[in-house]
């Protein structure tokens, strides 16, 4: 199954007791890079959440966002910070003495100062929330995986279409190469006839010249390897595991063969075809960069 490295999954569960929202996003990346953002009180669960996320992705830059609101029995208490209050009082008294100001400090005004009183949630027994969070993460993970599979199917279809075109370009190279050699043979014979008149051309000399020329322009090995790479890539799409790296390697090898064909091209039509071949292979490589 071909999967894209680009995906998105969102799931939210709301009950009378809590609300959990999970969002998963991913983009292309050479390796597997995970980022997890969740409420500070759940930091201890990050390791478990990372393990769950690995079940849905093996390559790409993935970000997991979790928000959690507990509506029932939140174990929230009002906390009074006496030391901070004493510091405020001491500073106020110092300012009053320095500037001979009238004291108007009251308990009501004091507790309004920052950090004198705060709401604190009891973070004990965080593990009891894990099953709730896990269920929502997995639900979002399934949606995330589905988008990656859908995009992967589109990528596969596009790449296979391009491979079919590459195969046609290779066929042109295979058909054109022998013609070039025959045209070169006729060109030599015409040149010799032009300079030597009716004198007979030495067939051994002609054969030697053709062998040397053929060695320079022959691309049989390159086209055979290209055919093999095309078949290998098509078969790779049938594999179940992550195939992005393997496809990228095959595309690199295809590009290498196309470069060699272009360097050996000694014909206008063949050169144009080789350039088109390289261009199409580059398009395939670009698409492969999106595959997990």
HELIX and SHEET records of a PDB file:
HELIX    1   1 UNK A   40  UNK A   45  5                                   6    
HELIX    2   2 UNK A   46  UNK A   54  1                                   9    
HELIX    3   3 UNK A   82  UNK A   99  1                                  18    
HELIX    4   4 UNK A  107  UNK A  110  1                                   4    
HELIX    5   5 UNK A  126  UNK A  129  5                                   4    
HELIX    6   6 UNK A  130  UNK A  196  1                                  67    
HELIX    7   7 UNK A  203  UNK A  217  1                                  15    
HELIX    8   8 UNK A  220  UNK A  236  1                                  17    
HELIX    9   9 UNK A  244  UNK A  264  1                                  21    
HELIX   10  10 UNK A  268  UNK A  288  1                                  21    
SHEET    1   A 4 UNK A   7  UNK A  14  0                                        
SHEET    2   A 4 UNK A  18  UNK A  27 -1                                        
SHEET    3   A 4 UNK A  60  UNK A  70 -1                                        
SHEET    4   A 4 UNK A  32  UNK A  37  1                                        
SHEET    1   B 2 UNK A  76  UNK A  80  0                                        
SHEET    2   B 2 UNK A 117  UNK A 121 -1                                        
END                                                                             
